[in-house]
Each structure stands twice: as structure tokens, then as C-alpha cells.
Amino acid sequence: QVQLVESGGGLVQAGGSLRLSCTTSGIDFGSKAMAWYRQAPGKQRDVVAIINTEEHTHYVDAVKGRFTISRDIGKKMVYLQMNSLRPEDTAVYYCNTIMGKTWGQGTQVTVSS
């Protein structure tokens, strides 16, 4: 079955950096575009970054130039390097495929001002 395990979150001051990791199993990783999503308190879960099978990436405007998504096909892992963090980046972060229905527990990112 599909398993997604996110890690690397934490509490950081504004301007700081974090690197999130996502370990996957049960999916055909090499043939799937992968994405990072986030859900802030009281808000819906939204995509923030996508990487396709050709390593092409897409970012929402709010994180463009600050976040970098990458993947390691051999390890079946996805990463999100987050720099210049802002309080509005505070959320639970999840990884998944584009249409995936099984979610992991996410990892909490809290940015203090």
C-alpha cells in the first residue's frame, strides 16, 4: 500500500531555513510527478511545489525563489529546501503524487516572527 512519511519540520525564526524530506513506498515513483502541499490552520491544503519525471519544477508564486523541490529516484524520496522562511509559511507540509488519495501525517513547520 501507499506510504508517505514526511520529516524535517520544526520551529524556525523568520529568515531561517529548513529541509523537508519525504520517504515513499507503494507507488511507481519513477513514473509519477510529485508535489509538496501545505495546510495552514483553518485553511485548505494547497500545492506549493511540483516536480515531474523530467525534473521540471513548478512553484506557486508565494514560494517562488525561496523553495526548491527535488527528488531522488533511487531512494524514492522527495525533498523541499525552504529558505528565507516567513511566518505565513507556517503550516503542516505533506508530499504526495498529483492525484494521490492516501496522505501521510505531514510535518509541522512553524516560523516565528
N, C-alpha and C positions, 0 to 999 in steps of 0.2 A: 504494500500500500504506500501511498504518497506520504512522505515525512519531510517536514521543513523545520529546521532548527536555527533560529536567529540568535546571535550573540554579539557582544561588543558595546552595548549601550551603557549609559551611565549618566552621571551628573557632571556637567562641564560649564565653565564660565563662558559668557558671550565672547566670541572671537577664537574660541578653542576649537579643537579637532577631535573627531572620533572615527574609528574604522569599524564598520559593522561587517559581520560575516554571516553567511547562510549556508548551512550544510543540507544537501538534498539527497533523497533516496526515493526510489519508486517511480521516477519519471525518466523519460528518454531525454536526458539533459542536453545532449549534443544537438538535438533537433528542435529545441524549444527556445523561444525568446524568453528571457527572464526579466523580472521587474522588482523594484523596491516600491513599497507602498508605505503610507503613514496615516495614522489616525490620531488626531488630537482630541482632547476631552470634549464631548458634546458634538463632535463633527463626524462626517462620514469618512470612510477610508478612501484615500486617493492615491493614485500612482504619482511617484516623483521621478523615477528614472527607469529606463528600459534599455536592455542590450539584446540585440538579436544574434542569430547564429553566425553572422558575418562580422561580429564585433562592432556593428554600428550602434551608436548610442543616441538616446533622446532624453531630454530633461525638461521638466516644467520650468517656466520662467523663474519661479521663486527660488530655485536652487541652482540655476544655470551659472556656471563659472565658479561654484563653490563645492559642488558634489561631483564625484566621479564614480561611475559604476563599472565594474569589471567582473570577469568570470574566469574560472579555471576549469576547463572541460575535464581534464584528467581527474581532478579531485571532486568534480561535481559541486563546486562551490561558487557562490556569488558574493561580491564584496561591494560595500559602499563607503568610499572615503568622503568624509564630511569635514570641510574646512570652513573657517570664518562663521562658525555657528552663531545663530541668533535665537533669542527667546522664542520667536514664533516657529522655530524648528522643533520645539518640544512636542513629542508625540510618541506613540508606540509604533515602531517600524517593523514591517513584515516583508518577506520576499515571497515570490510566487511566480508561476507562469502567467501568461496574459489572461487566460480563461480559467485558471485553476480554481477549484471549489474547496479544496482542503487547505486549511491555513495552519500555520504554526502558532506558537504562543506569543511571538513577537519579542522585541527587545525595547525597553523603555529608554528614551533619550530625553534628558531634561537639561535645558540651557538656562542658566541663571543670568540675570542682568547685572 
